């Protein structure tokens, strides 16, 4: 029996579905790119990038459709030097708990050690993580499940080639992996944030140098004034 040929109507439906999916993907990419442009504008206008991070995580989280978005910085623990993570900004949809809300002020928010180090090392190498929680081994699966996370992605932030921290995108209702186009745009957002951090660090360094020069000039002026006074006093005695 010869194979059945698909009818013209079925072929047309398939073609229409493909075109609709392409259009939807293009619209999502356009929305993401517009969001990245907004973020770049916010960071460029701000003298302190930290003050606009709450808006940055909200814009990113809403644009990708995640339930929670965080920007996390890695810092050395004061006593041991071990890396620990501080949540600098967090946004969550209504009804979704915030991770940082359960952490007492002034305490390390998450010390990176043991089984956590392997996943963290991937980020330190500048590699994005993108995973379904149910497919993760312990202790990650239990830890994330306790926060109602079903899938998550982390995008590293590299400042002058050095790992600074990462942006996290948590999904708490529908497990999903971000596609290559979305990942590329999110990496661009991370690069823009890194640029703002680097620019502010350079501005602060220049400010400190200028303040040091001002202090040196003032000290030199005092010394010259004192020397001039001593010379005038000696001339009167001669």
C-alpha positions in Angstrom: 0.0 0.0 0.0 1.6 3.4 -1.0 2.2 5.9 1.8 -0.5 8.4 2.3 0.2 11.9 1.1 -0.6 14.7 3.6 -3.5 16.8 2.4 -3.0 20.4 1.4 -4.9 21.6 4.4 -2.6 19.7 6.8 0.5 21.0 5.1 -0.9 24.5 5.2 -1.7 24.2 9.0 1.9 23.0 9.7 3.4 25.9 7.7 1.1 28.3 9.5 2.1 26.9 12.9 5.8 27.2 12.0 5.4 30.8 10.8 3.5 31.7 14.0 6.2 30.1 16.2 8.9 32.1 14.3 6.9 35.3 14.7 6.4 34.6 18.4 10.2 33.9 18.9 11.1 37.1 17.0 8.7 39.1 19.1 10.2 37.7 22.3 13.7 38.4 21.1 12.7 42.0 20.2 11.2 42.5 23.7 14.4 41.1 25.3 16.6 43.4 23.3 14.4 46.4 24.1 14.8 45.5 27.8 18.5 45.3 27.5 18.5 48.8 25.9 16.4 50.1 28.9 18.9 48.5 31.3 21.9 50.1 29.5 20.2 53.5 29.7 19.5 53.1 33.4 23.1 52.1 34.2 24.6 54.9 32.0 22.5 57.6 33.7 23.3 56.4 37.3 26.3 57.5 39.3 25.9 54.4 41.5 24.9 51.2 39.7 23.7 49.6 42.9 20.8 52.1 43.2 19.2 50.9 39.9 19.8 47.1 40.3 16.2 46.7 41.7 14.9 48.0 38.4 17.3 45.9 36.4 16.2 42.6 38.0 12.6 43.6 37.6 13.0 44.4 33.9 15.0 41.2 33.2 12.7 39.0 35.2 9.6 40.3 33.5 11.2 40.2 30.0 12.1 36.5 30.2 9.0 35.5 32.0 10.8 34.2 35.1 9.2 34.1 38.6 12.3 35.4 40.4 15.4 37.3 39.3 18.5 38.0 41.4 21.8 39.7 41.1 24.4 38.1 43.4 27.9 39.2 44.1 30.7 36.9 45.3 32.7 38.2 48.3 35.4 36.6 50.5 34.4 35.6 54.0 36.2 37.9 56.5 37.7 35.2 58.7 38.4 32.3 56.4 38.6 33.9 52.9 36.0 31.4 51.6 33.7 32.8 48.9 30.2 33.7 50.0 27.4 35.2 48.0 25.5 38.4 48.7 22.1 39.1 47.1 22.4 42.7 45.9 19.0 42.9 44.3 16.0 40.6 44.0 12.7 40.8 42.2 9.9 38.2 42.5 6.4 38.0 41.1 3.4 38.3 43.4 3.0 35.2 45.5 6.6 34.1 45.1 8.8 34.4 48.2 12.1 36.3 48.0 15.3 34.4 48.8 16.9 37.3 50.6 13.9 37.9 52.9 14.8 34.8 54.9 18.5 35.8 55.5 19.3 37.9 58.6 21.0 41.2 57.9 24.8 41.2 58.2 25.1 37.4 57.9 26.8 35.6 55.0 24.0 34.7 52.7 25.4 31.5 51.2 28.9 30.2 51.8 30.2 28.3 48.7 31.7 25.0 49.9 31.3 21.3 49.6 29.0 20.1 46.9 28.1 23.7 45.9 31.6 24.4 44.8 31.4 22.3 41.6 28.4 24.2 40.2 29.9 27.5 41.4 33.2 26.7 39.6 31.3 26.4 36.3 30.1 30.0 36.8 33.6 31.2 37.8 34.9 29.9 34.5 32.3 32.2 32.8 30.0 29.3 31.8 26.2 29.8 32.0 24.1 27.2 33.9 20.7 26.3 32.6 18.9 23.3 34.2 15.7 21.6 35.3 15.8 21.2 39.1 14.2 17.7 39.0 17.2 16.5 36.9 19.8 18.0 39.4 21.6 15.8 42.0 21.4 16.6 45.7 22.0 18.9 47.5 21.0 21.3 44.7 17.7 19.6 44.0 16.5 19.8 47.6 17.8 23.3 48.2 16.1 24.8 45.1 12.9 22.7 45.6 12.6 24.2 49.1 12.5 27.6 47.3 9.8 26.3 44.9 12.2 26.5 42.0 11.5 24.0 39.2 14.1 25.3 36.7 16.8 28.0 36.9 19.5 29.6 34.9 22.6 31.6 36.1 24.5 34.0 33.9 28.0 34.9 35.1 29.1 38.5 35.4 32.8 39.0 34.5 34.5 42.3 35.3 37.8 42.7 33.5 37.8 39.0 32.9 37.4 38.2 36.6 34.3 36.5 38.1 32.3 39.1 40.0 28.9 37.4 40.5 25.9 36.2 38.5 22.3 36.9 37.5 19.8 34.2 38.5 16.5 33.5 36.8 14.2 31.1 38.7 11.0 29.6 37.4 8.6 28.3 40.1 5.6 27.2 38.0 6.8 25.9 34.6 10.1 24.1 34.1 11.9 25.5 31.0 15.3 25.9 29.5 16.3 29.1 27.8 17.2 28.8 24.2 20.4 30.0 22.5 18.9 33.3 21.4 17.6 34.1 24.9 20.9 33.1 26.4 22.9 35.4 24.0 20.7 38.4 25.0 21.0 37.6 28.7 24.8 37.4 28.4 24.7 40.8 26.7 22.8 42.1 29.7 25.4 40.6 32.0 28.2 42.3 30.0 26.4 45.7 30.2 26.1 45.3 34.0 29.8 44.3 34.2 30.7 47.5 32.1 28.8 49.6 34.6 30.6 48.0 37.6 34.0 48.5 35.9 33.2 52.1 34.9 32.2 53.0 38.4 35.3 51.4 39.9 37.5 53.5 37.6 35.5 56.6 38.4 36.0 55.9 42.1 39.7 55.3 41.6 40.1 58.6 39.7 38.2 60.4 42.5 40.5 58.9 45.1 43.6 59.9 43.1 42.2 63.4 42.7 41.4 63.6 46.4 45.0 62.4 47.2 46.5 65.0 44.9 44.3 67.7 46.5 45.5 66.6 50.0 49.1 66.6 48.8 48.8 70.0 47.2 47.3 71.4 50.4 50.0 69.9 52.5 52.7 71.3 50.2 51.0 74.7 50.4 51.1 74.6 54.2 54.8 73.6 54.2 55.7 76.4 51.8 53.7 78.9 53.8 55.5 77.7 57.0 58.9 77.9 55.3 58.1 81.4 53.9 57.1 82.5 57.4 60.3 81.2 58.9 62.4 82.9 56.2 60.6 86.2 56.8 61.2 85.9 60.6 64.9 85.2 60.0 65.2 88.2 57.7 63.8 90.4 60.4 66.3 89.2 62.9 69.3 89.9 60.5 
